[in-house]
């Protein structure tokens, strides 16, 4: 019986680690500085000066499938439409920090 329980617990542990998403060790405070220097020209206060309908407010991010760190990281890294790619300008950890900042501000209503 102990062997069955041990195997079951091991299986649950493996399943949990295999299918859980990794936590981002992002820093929203650093992200604020990076955002201010690189993003605020078009996105000050969570707005979008190029396309007002696609701002950084929580409802809008959810509407367009952008309310996750992964989606924001992909957008900032690769750019899209009028938004330039920051892949060559910012390091991956800086982009993660920006994503953390954007999500934090979106949660707080900008």
Secondary structure as UniProt FT lines:
FT   HELIX           2..19
FT   HELIX           28..38
FT   HELIX           40..43
FT   HELIX           44..46
FT   TURN            52..53
FT   HELIX           58..63
FT   TURN            64..65
FT   HELIX           69..78
FT   TURN            81..82
FT   TURN            87..89
FT   HELIX           92..107
FT   TURN            108..109
//
